[in-house]
Each structure stands twice: as structure tokens, then as C-alpha cells.
Amino acid sequence: MKKYILSCFLILVSCISYAQDRQAIIKVMHTQQLAWNRGDINGFMQGYWKSDSLLFVGKTAPTYGWQTTLEHYKKTYPNKAAMGQLTFTFLQVKVLDGTNAFLLGGWKLKRAKDAPGGYYTLWFKKIKGEWKIVCDHTS
């Protein structure tokens, strides 16, 4: 009986932890969306792992590094008008274990003359207690 109660308790703790991690990841995305919509690329980049090992895969080729990704965003979106208003959708948020998660979603920009959009897959890692994007494949 003690083993059963212990097992139930561990399952409950695991479910609570999973839900908290999932909410923390969604909060990272929401914070990024708010920063983007203010025209704040530096704020948007806070969701990414600040490392030379950060991997970003876009339409042209894979690139490595937080600074490289920041420069790419600043070149591609030089001002608030080019950035437009960003909306994220979440198709799947899967916490794989205590330090890894996967997010599949969509993005859409609303700008004066167009409304581009696409999909993204993100690998999140919990680093020093915070969920950070370590790999971003956006198309």
C-alpha cells in the first residue's frame, strides 16, 4: 500500500512539474511576442540561449550564435514597421523531461502592406533554472 501511495504521489508531482514547465515555456513565447510588438528585438532575443552554440535555421541556411541571430533579426527587420505585429500560435508544447522541451507552432506578422507567416519548431532547454530556446527552425 505504501508503494502505491508513493507512486501516486510521484505521478502527481510529475504532472504538476510538467504543467509548470509548460506554462513557463508559453510565458517565454508571450514575453517574446510582447517585445517584438514593441519593436524591441533585444527584448525578443532574451528568450534565446545567449551562446555561440545557439542554432537558428531559417529559409537560407543554418547559423550559429546568439549574436549572429540578433544581427540577422536586426538586418531583416530594421524598424517597427518592418517588424509589424507578431502573433504566435501553439500546436504542440511537449515537455520531454526536466530539462528539454519541444514546441511546434505558427507565426504571423500583420504589417501595413502584407501579412507573412509560417511555422516554427523550437527546442527549449532549462538552463540555470530558466527555459531558453537553444534551437529554432523557422520557415
OpenMM code with the backbone's topology and positions (N, CA, C; nanometers):
from openmm import Vec3, app, unit

residues = "MET LYS LYS TYR ILE LEU SER CYS PHE LEU ILE LEU VAL SER CYS ILE SER TYR ALA GLN ASP ARG GLN ALA ILE ILE LYS VAL MET HIS THR GLN GLN LEU ALA TRP ASN ARG GLY ASP ILE ASN GLY PHE MET GLN GLY TYR TRP LYS SER ASP SER LEU LEU PHE VAL GLY LYS THR ALA PRO THR TYR GLY TRP GLN THR THR LEU GLU HIS TYR LYS LYS THR TYR PRO ASN LYS ALA ALA MET GLY GLN LEU THR PHE THR PHE LEU GLN VAL LYS VAL LEU ASP GLY THR ASN ALA PHE LEU LEU GLY GLY TRP LYS LEU LYS ARG ALA LYS ASP ALA PRO GLY GLY TYR TYR THR LEU TRP PHE LYS LYS ILE LYS GLY GLU TRP LYS ILE VAL CYS ASP HIS THR SER".split()
positions = [
    Vec3(0.0822, -0.1197, 0.0000),
    Vec3(0.0000, 0.0000, 0.0000),
    Vec3(0.0871, 0.1268, 0.0000),
    Vec3(0.1963, 0.1241, 0.0761),
    Vec3(0.2846, 0.2407, 0.0824),
    Vec3(0.3443, 0.2695, -0.0549),
    Vec3(0.3801, 0.1621, -0.1274),
    Vec3(0.4364, 0.1805, -0.2615),
    Vec3(0.3335, 0.2430, -0.3552),
    Vec3(0.2094, 0.2030, -0.3426),
    Vec3(0.1022, 0.2577, -0.4262),
    Vec3(0.0829, 0.4066, -0.3983),
    Vec3(0.0787, 0.4417, -0.2706),
    Vec3(0.0612, 0.5824, -0.2325),
    Vec3(0.1809, 0.6644, -0.2798),
    Vec3(0.3005, 0.6106, -0.2630),
    Vec3(0.4207, 0.6792, -0.3091),
    Vec3(0.4180, 0.6973, -0.4606),
    Vec3(0.3773, 0.5937, -0.5322),
    Vec3(0.3679, 0.6028, -0.6788),
    Vec3(0.2680, 0.7100, -0.7202),
    Vec3(0.1523, 0.7121, -0.6572),
    Vec3(0.0511, 0.8144, -0.6877),
    Vec3(0.1042, 0.9541, -0.6595),
    Vec3(0.1744, 0.9696, -0.5483),
    Vec3(0.2311, 1.0993, -0.5120),
    Vec3(0.3340, 1.1441, -0.6158),
    Vec3(0.4206, 1.0527, -0.6578),
    Vec3(0.5225, 1.0866, -0.7574),
    Vec3(0.4596, 1.1229, -0.8916),
    Vec3(0.3559, 1.0555, -0.9302),
    Vec3(0.2851, 1.0888, -1.0541),
    Vec3(0.2232, 1.2273, -1.0434),
    Vec3(0.1620, 1.2571, -0.9310),
    Vec3(0.1016, 1.3888, -0.9094),
    Vec3(0.2071, 1.4990, -0.9153),
    Vec3(0.3192, 1.4789, -0.8490),
    Vec3(0.4283, 1.5778, -0.8504),
    Vec3(0.4800, 1.5960, -0.9930),
    Vec3(0.4938, 1.4863, -1.0657),
    Vec3(0.5407, 1.4932, -1.2040),
    Vec3(0.4439, 1.5727, -1.2909),
    Vec3(0.3147, 1.5511, -1.2743),
    Vec3(0.2140, 1.6246, -1.3525),
    Vec3(0.2170, 1.7735, -1.3211),
    Vec3(0.2324, 1.8061, -1.1943),
    Vec3(0.2387, 1.9473, -1.1548),
    Vec3(0.3633, 2.0123, -1.2143),
    Vec3(0.4762, 1.9426, -1.2054),
    Vec3(0.6012, 1.9955, -1.2605),
    Vec3(0.5896, 2.0154, -1.4114),
    Vec3(0.5318, 1.9179, -1.4811),
    Vec3(0.5115, 1.9273, -1.6257),
    Vec3(0.4275, 2.0504, -1.6594),
    Vec3(0.3179, 2.0702, -1.5877),
    Vec3(0.2293, 2.1840, -1.6137),
    Vec3(0.3018, 2.3163, -1.5883),
    Vec3(0.3821, 2.3227, -1.4832),
    Vec3(0.4572, 2.4451, -1.4534),
    Vec3(0.5608, 2.4732, -1.5611),
    Vec3(0.6299, 2.3686, -1.6068),
    Vec3(0.7290, 2.3866, -1.7130),
    Vec3(0.6610, 2.4319, -1.8416),
    Vec3(0.5498, 2.3714, -1.8749),
    Vec3(0.4750, 2.4089, -1.9950),
    Vec3(0.4334, 2.5556, -1.9886),
    Vec3(0.3832, 2.5982, -1.8738),
    Vec3(0.3430, 2.7385, -1.8572),
    Vec3(0.4628, 2.8322, -1.8664),
    Vec3(0.5770, 2.7914, -1.8132),
    Vec3(0.6976, 2.8743, -1.8203),
    Vec3(0.7432, 2.8919, -1.9653),
    Vec3(0.7322, 2.7867, -2.0446),
    Vec3(0.7698, 2.7940, -2.1863),
    Vec3(0.6742, 2.8860, -2.2615),
    Vec3(0.5466, 2.8730, -2.2362),
    Vec3(0.4479, 2.9612, -2.3006),
    Vec3(0.4721, 3.1062, -2.2592),
    Vec3(0.5139, 3.1274, -2.1347),
    Vec3(0.5445, 3.2634, -2.0889),
    Vec3(0.6636, 3.3219, -2.1650),
    Vec3(0.7658, 3.2387, -2.1921),
    Vec3(0.8802, 3.2856, -2.2720),
    Vec3(0.8300, 3.3352, -2.4076),
    Vec3(0.7432, 3.2565, -2.4696),
    Vec3(0.6899, 3.2933, -2.6012),
    Vec3(0.6052, 3.4202, -2.5937),
    Vec3(0.5240, 3.4314, -2.4914),
    Vec3(0.4401, 3.5507, -2.4744),
    Vec3(0.5272, 3.6746, -2.4530),
    Vec3(0.6319, 3.6615, -2.3741),
    Vec3(0.7243, 3.7723, -2.3496),
    Vec3(0.7936, 3.8133, -2.4797),
    Vec3(0.8320, 3.7143, -2.5603),
    Vec3(0.8931, 3.7444, -2.6900),
    Vec3(0.7939, 3.8190, -2.7794),
    Vec3(0.6712, 3.7732, -2.7830),
    Vec3(0.5701, 3.8371, -2.8671),
    Vec3(0.5484, 3.9826, -2.8256),
    Vec3(0.5404, 4.0073, -2.6965),
    Vec3(0.5221, 4.1441, -2.6477),
    Vec3(0.6409, 4.2330, -2.6852),
    Vec3(0.7623, 4.1799, -2.6682),
    Vec3(0.8821, 4.2572, -2.7023),
    Vec3(0.8832, 4.2893, -2.8518),
    Vec3(0.8544, 4.1902, -2.9337),
    Vec3(0.8513, 4.2105, -3.0785),
    Vec3(0.7516, 4.3211, -3.1144),
    Vec3(0.6357, 4.3139, -3.0569),
    Vec3(0.5297, 4.4094, -3.0907),
    Vec3(0.5583, 4.5500, -3.0391),
    Vec3(0.6544, 4.5634, -2.9488),
    Vec3(0.7038, 4.6963, -2.9063),
    Vec3(0.8162, 4.7442, -2.9966),
    Vec3(0.8622, 4.6578, -3.0863),
    Vec3(0.9768, 4.6920, -3.1705),
    Vec3(1.1085, 4.6672, -3.1018),
    Vec3(1.1096, 4.5811, -3.0006),
    Vec3(1.2257, 4.5573, -2.9149),
    Vec3(1.2899, 4.4222, -2.9485),
    Vec3(1.3769, 4.4200, -3.0485),
    Vec3(1.4425, 4.2948, -3.0875),
    Vec3(1.5337, 4.2443, -2.9756),
    Vec3(1.6011, 4.3346, -2.9059),
    Vec3(1.6870, 4.2907, -2.7949),
    Vec3(1.6047, 4.2194, -2.6874),
    Vec3(1.4886, 4.2717, -2.6572),
    Vec3(1.3988, 4.2065, -2.5615),
    Vec3(1.3501, 4.0722, -2.6135),
    Vec3(1.3173, 4.0670, -2.7415),
    Vec3(1.2746, 3.9426, -2.8053),
    Vec3(1.3821, 3.8351, -2.7917),
    Vec3(1.5068, 3.8744, -2.8058),
    Vec3(1.6194, 3.7801, -2.8022),
    Vec3(1.6447, 3.7220, -2.6631),
    Vec3(1.5840, 3.7770, -2.5598),
    Vec3(1.6058, 3.7256, -2.4244),
    Vec3(1.5506, 3.5842, -2.4078),
    Vec3(1.4624, 3.5411, -2.4974),
    Vec3(1.4106, 3.4048, -2.4918),
    Vec3(1.5088, 3.3010, -2.5437),
    Vec3(1.6139, 3.3487, -2.6096),
    Vec3(1.7136, 3.2584, -2.6672),
    Vec3(1.8312, 3.2379, -2.5721),
    Vec3(1.8949, 3.1229, -2.5849),
    Vec3(2.0168, 3.0901, -2.5111),
    Vec3(2.1277, 3.1814, -2.5611),
    Vec3(2.1864, 3.2567, -2.4721),
    Vec3(2.2918, 3.3503, -2.5107),
    Vec3(2.4239, 3.2743, -2.5174),
    Vec3(2.4432, 3.2079, -2.6323),
    Vec3(2.5585, 3.1201, -2.6511),
    Vec3(2.5961, 3.1161, -2.7983),
    Vec3(2.7222, 3.0896, -2.8250),
    Vec3(2.7678, 3.0683, -2.9626),
    Vec3(2.7124, 2.9386, -3.0204),
    Vec3(2.6571, 2.8534, -2.9348),
    Vec3(2.6018, 2.7253, -2.9794),
    Vec3(2.4534, 2.7330, -3.0146),
    Vec3(2.3899, 2.8470, -2.9919),
    Vec3(2.2503, 2.8621, -3.0338),
    Vec3(2.2422, 2.8330, -3.1833),
    Vec3(2.1450, 2.7510, -3.2238),
    Vec3(2.1263, 2.7167, -3.3649),
    Vec3(1.9968, 2.7785, -3.4152),
    Vec3(2.0072, 2.8554, -3.5237),
    Vec3(1.8902, 2.9131, -3.5892),
    Vec3(1.8892, 2.8637, -3.7334),
    Vec3(1.7793, 2.8027, -3.7732),
    Vec3(1.7643, 2.7541, -3.9099),
    Vec3(1.6491, 2.8311, -3.9726),
    Vec3(1.6835, 2.9128, -4.0718),
    Vec3(1.5832, 2.9908, -4.1432),
    Vec3(1.5702, 2.9424, -4.2863),
    Vec3(1.5231, 3.0303, -4.3721),
    Vec3(1.4997, 2.9927, -4.5122),
    Vec3(1.6290, 2.9728, -4.5910),
    Vec3(1.7363, 3.0419, -4.5510),
    Vec3(1.8586, 3.0360, -4.6317),
    Vec3(1.9554, 2.9277, -4.5867),
    Vec3(1.9875, 2.9242, -4.4579),
    Vec3(2.0861, 2.8272, -4.4104),
    Vec3(2.0899, 2.8276, -4.2578),
    Vec3(2.1430, 2.7212, -4.1982),
    Vec3(2.1618, 2.7219, -4.0529),
    Vec3(2.2702, 2.8220, -4.0132),
    Vec3(2.2502, 2.8889, -3.9015),
    Vec3(2.3514, 2.9781, -3.8457),
    Vec3(2.3648, 2.9478, -3.6974),
    Vec3(2.4806, 2.9784, -3.6443),
    Vec3(2.5083, 2.9542, -3.5033),
    Vec3(2.5370, 3.0853, -3.4322),
    Vec3(2.4919, 3.0910, -3.3082),
    Vec3(2.5281, 3.2005, -3.2200),
    Vec3(2.4157, 3.2983, -3.1928),
    Vec3(2.4117, 3.3413, -3.0670),
    Vec3(2.3122, 3.4389, -3.0241),
    Vec3(2.3335, 3.5717, -3.0958),
    Vec3(2.4569, 3.6176, -3.1012),
    Vec3(2.4874, 3.7463, -3.1646),
    Vec3(2.4557, 3.7425, -3.3134),
    Vec3(2.4878, 3.6333, -3.3798),
    Vec3(2.4573, 3.6175, -3.5221),
    Vec3(2.3063, 3.6229, -3.5451),
    Vec3(2.2309, 3.5577, -3.4578),
    Vec3(2.0848, 3.5578, -3.4691),
    Vec3(2.0297, 3.6987, -3.4468),
    Vec3(2.0826, 3.7679, -3.3482),
    Vec3(2.0420, 3.9068, -3.3230),
    Vec3(2.0687, 3.9936, -3.4459),
    Vec3(2.1869, 3.9836, -3.5024),
    Vec3(2.2215, 4.0634, -3.6205),
    Vec3(2.1310, 4.0295, -3.7392),
    Vec3(2.0982, 3.9018, -3.7556),
    Vec3(2.0066, 3.8592, -3.8625),
    Vec3(1.8704, 3.9264, -3.8457),
    Vec3(1.8173, 3.9210, -3.7238),
    Vec3(1.6867, 3.9839, -3.6984),
    Vec3(1.6917, 4.1345, -3.7248),
    Vec3(1.7978, 4.2000, -3.6788),
    Vec3(1.8076, 4.3453, -3.6975),
    Vec3(1.8214, 4.3833, -3.8445),
    Vec3(1.8893, 4.3001, -3.9217),
    Vec3(1.9038, 4.3271, -4.0654),
    Vec3(1.7712, 4.3028, -4.1387),
    Vec3(1.7044, 4.1935, -4.1044),
    Vec3(1.5800, 4.1567, -4.1716),
    Vec3(1.4640, 4.2472, -4.1303),
    Vec3(1.4647, 4.2921, -4.0064),
    Vec3(1.3573, 4.3761, -3.9520),
    Vec3(1.4172, 4.5046, -3.8951),
    Vec3(1.4544, 4.6006, -3.9830),
    Vec3(1.5293, 4.7183, -3.9389),
    Vec3(1.4496, 4.8206, -3.8573),
    Vec3(1.3163, 4.8114, -3.8604),
    Vec3(1.2357, 4.9086, -3.7857),
    Vec3(1.1018, 4.8458, -3.7470),
    Vec3(1.0261, 4.9200, -3.6681),
    Vec3(0.8984, 4.8688, -3.6165),
    Vec3(0.7998, 4.8383, -3.7292),
    Vec3(0.7998, 4.9176, -3.8341),
    Vec3(0.7096, 4.8919, -3.9473),
    Vec3(0.7424, 4.7582, -4.0146),
    Vec3(0.8710, 4.7290, -4.0303),
    Vec3(0.9120, 4.6018, -4.0903),
    Vec3(0.8790, 4.4844, -3.9979),
    Vec3(0.8833, 4.5101, -3.8682),
    Vec3(0.8529, 4.4049, -3.7716),
    Vec3(0.7036, 4.3739, -3.7673),
    Vec3(0.6205, 4.4758, -3.7806),
    Vec3(0.4763, 4.4547, -3.7739),
    Vec3(0.4322, 4.4054, -3.6369),
    Vec3(0.3155, 4.3444, -3.6350),
    Vec3(0.2599, 4.2881, -3.5129),
    Vec3(0.2638, 4.1355, -3.5243),
    Vec3(0.3303, 4.0736, -3.4293),
    Vec3(0.3535, 3.9292, -3.4303),
    Vec3(0.2486, 3.8571, -3.3473),
    Vec3(0.2022, 3.7459, -3.4011),
    Vec3(0.1142, 3.6566, -3.3267),
    Vec3(0.1701, 3.5149, -3.3372),
    Vec3(0.1837, 3.4498, -3.2220),
    Vec3(0.2243, 3.3107, -3.2178),
    Vec3(0.1016, 3.2229, -3.1943),
    Vec3(0.1016, 3.1046, -3.2531),
    Vec3(0.0062, 3.0008, -3.2170),
    Vec3(0.0877, 2.8790, -3.1748),
    Vec3(0.0309, 2.8009, -3.0867),
    Vec3(0.0991, 2.6823, -3.0352),
    Vec3(0.0215, 2.5585, -3.0776),
    Vec3(0.0869, 2.4719, -3.1547),
    Vec3(0.0240, 2.3481, -3.1987),
    Vec3(0.0580, 2.2328, -3.1047),
    Vec3(0.1811, 2.2312, -3.0555),
    Vec3(0.2254, 2.1298, -2.9585),
    Vec3(0.3291, 2.1912, -2.8663),
    Vec3(0.3122, 2.1672, -2.7395),
    Vec3(0.4151, 2.2009, -2.6409),
    Vec3(0.4383, 2.0729, -2.5622),
    Vec3(0.5545, 2.0125, -2.5814),
    Vec3(0.5843, 1.8853, -2.5153),
    Vec3(0.7068, 1.9003, -2.4274),
    Vec3(0.6864, 1.8835, -2.2980),
    Vec3(0.7988, 1.8783, -2.2054),
    Vec3(0.8486, 1.7348, -2.2093),
    Vec3(0.9699, 1.7157, -2.2570),
    Vec3(1.0236, 1.5816, -2.2776),
    Vec3(1.0815, 1.5220, -2.1492),
    Vec3(1.1435, 1.6075, -2.0694),
    Vec3(1.1967, 1.5683, -1.9392),
    Vec3(1.2195, 1.6961, -1.8596),
    Vec3(1.2919, 1.6873, -1.7506),
    Vec3(1.3102, 1.8036, -1.6644),
    Vec3(1.3908, 1.9172, -1.7236),
    Vec3(1.4606, 1.8916, -1.8367),
    Vec3(1.5457, 1.9959, -1.8938),
    Vec3(1.5278, 2.0164, -2.0441),
    Vec3(1.4384, 1.9434, -2.1074),
    Vec3(1.4188, 1.9553, -2.2518),
    Vec3(1.2708, 1.9623, -2.2862),
    Vec3(1.2406, 2.0477, -2.3847),
    Vec3(1.1028, 2.0604, -2.4316),
    Vec3(1.1041, 2.0936, -2.5801),
    Vec3(0.9937, 2.0651, -2.6433),
    Vec3(0.9745, 2.0855, -2.7870),
    Vec3(0.8473, 2.1663, -2.8076),
    Vec3(0.8543, 2.2638, -2.8956),
    Vec3(0.7365, 2.3441, -2.9266),
    Vec3(0.7209, 2.3521, -3.0782),
    Vec3(0.6031, 2.3220, -3.1257),
    Vec3(0.5665, 2.3369, -3.2660),
    Vec3(0.4572, 2.4419, -3.2715),
    Vec3(0.4761, 2.5410, -3.3567),
    Vec3(0.3769, 2.6467, -3.3628),
    Vec3(0.3782, 2.7205, -3.4952),
    Vec3(0.2950, 2.8215, -3.4997),
    Vec3(0.2863, 2.9067, -3.6172),
    Vec3(0.3129, 3.0514, -3.5789),
    Vec3(0.3532, 3.1297, -3.6771),
    Vec3(0.3756, 3.2729, -3.6557),
    Vec3(0.3085, 3.3494, -3.7690),
    Vec3(0.2656, 3.4686, -3.7364),
    Vec3(0.2037, 3.5551, -3.8364),
    Vec3(0.2391, 3.6987, -3.8028),
    Vec3(0.2784, 3.7727, -3.9060),
    Vec3(0.3030, 3.9161, -3.8908),
    Vec3(0.1902, 3.9912, -3.9599),
    Vec3(0.1466, 4.0967, -3.8973),
    Vec3(0.0499, 4.1858, -3.9604),
    Vec3(0.1226, 4.3176, -3.9824),
    Vec3(0.1417, 4.3509, -4.1111),
    Vec3(0.2094, 4.4750, -4.1464),
    Vec3(0.1195, 4.5547, -4.2392),
    Vec3(0.1573, 4.6788, -4.2657),
    Vec3(0.0740, 4.7678, -4.3469),
    Vec3(0.0468, 4.7104, -4.4862),
    Vec3(0.1476, 4.6484, -4.5478),
    Vec3(0.1326, 4.6055, -4.6867),
    Vec3(0.1247, 4.4541, -4.7058),
    Vec3(0.1478, 4.3760, -4.6003),
    Vec3(0.1411, 4.2315, -4.6163),
    Vec3(0.1190, 4.1636, -4.4815),
    Vec3(0.1068, 4.0328, -4.4868),
    Vec3(0.0854, 3.9546, -4.3650),
    Vec3(0.1540, 3.8182, -4.3790),
    Vec3(0.2896, 3.8176, -4.3765),
    Vec3(0.3596, 3.6901, -4.3897),
    Vec3(0.3400, 3.6027, -4.2660),
    Vec3(0.3641, 3.4760, -4.2832),
    Vec3(0.3526, 3.3826, -4.1715),
    Vec3(0.4192, 3.2517, -4.2060),
    Vec3(0.4215, 3.1635, -4.1123),
    Vec3(0.4814, 3.0327, -4.1333),
    Vec3(0.4757, 2.9510, -4.0062),
    Vec3(0.5651, 2.8563, -3.9976),
    Vec3(0.5700, 2.7644, -3.8843),
    Vec3(0.7095, 2.7624, -3.8250),
    Vec3(0.7172, 2.7140, -3.7020),
    Vec3(0.8453, 2.7037, -3.6349),
    Vec3(0.8462, 2.5810, -3.5443),
    Vec3(0.9645, 2.5269, -3.5240),
    Vec3(0.9874, 2.4254, -3.4215),
    Vec3(1.1001, 2.4773, -3.3331),
    Vec3(1.0811, 2.4634, -3.2046),
    Vec3(1.1778, 2.5136, -3.1081),
    Vec3(1.2173, 2.4025, -3.0120),
    Vec3(1.3460, 2.3955, -2.9843),
    Vec3(1.3957, 2.3079, -2.8790),
    Vec3(1.4311, 2.3994, -2.7626),
    Vec3(1.3675, 2.3771, -2.6508),
    Vec3(1.3948, 2.4508, -2.5277),
    Vec3(1.4774, 2.3639, -2.4346),
    Vec3(1.5706, 2.4274, -2.3646),
    Vec3(1.6453, 2.3614, -2.2570),
    Vec3(1.6319, 2.4485, -2.1320),
    Vec3(1.6219, 2.3817, -2.0202),
    Vec3(1.6211, 2.4545, -1.8931),
    Vec3(1.7668, 2.4748, -1.8541),
    Vec3(1.8084, 2.6011, -1.8543),
    Vec3(1.9469, 2.6376, -1.8262),
    Vec3(1.9468, 2.7319, -1.7067),
    Vec3(2.0164, 2.6917, -1.6034),
    Vec3(2.0213, 2.7696, -1.4784),
    Vec3(1.8812, 2.8048, -1.4301),
    Vec3(1.7903, 2.7080, -1.4405),
    Vec3(1.6544, 2.7251, -1.3895),
    Vec3(1.5590, 2.7987, -1.4818),
    Vec3(1.6046, 2.8395, -1.6015),
    Vec3(1.5193, 2.9126, -1.6957),
    Vec3(1.5099, 2.8383, -1.8279),
    Vec3(1.3905, 2.8381, -1.8854),
    Vec3(1.3716, 2.7777, -2.0164),
    Vec3(1.4210, 2.8744, -2.1238),
    Vec3(1.5114, 2.8255, -2.2093),
    Vec3(1.5682, 2.9053, -2.3181),
    Vec3(1.5610, 2.8274, -2.4483),
    Vec3(1.5418, 2.8984, -2.5579),
    Vec3(1.5433, 2.8367, -2.6905),
    Vec3(1.6887, 2.8108, -2.7268),
    Vec3(1.7207, 2.6846, -2.7577),
    Vec3(1.8580, 2.6508, -2.7970),
    Vec3(1.8651, 2.6168, -2.9459),
    Vec3(1.7498, 2.5891, -3.0062),
    Vec3(1.7445, 2.5602, -3.1498),
    Vec3(1.6104, 2.6085, -3.2032),
    Vec3(1.6139, 2.6881, -3.3092),
    Vec3(1.4949, 2.7476, -3.3693),
    Vec3(1.4980, 2.7179, -3.5185),
    Vec3(1.3964, 2.6483, -3.5669),
    Vec3(1.3810, 2.6261, -3.7105),
    Vec3(1.2517, 2.6960, -3.7512),
    Vec3(1.2660, 2.8079, -3.8191),
    Vec3(1.1517, 2.8899, -3.8598),
    Vec3(1.1466, 2.9007, -4.0110),
    Vec3(1.0272, 2.8793, -4.0650),
    Vec3(1.0098, 2.8955, -4.2098),
    Vec3(0.8783, 2.9658, -4.2370),
] * unit.nanometer
topology = app.Topology()
chain = topology.addChain("A")
for resn in residues:
    res = topology.addResidue(resn, chain)
    for name in ("N", "CA", "C"):
        topology.addAtom(name, app.Element.getBySymbol(name[0]), res)
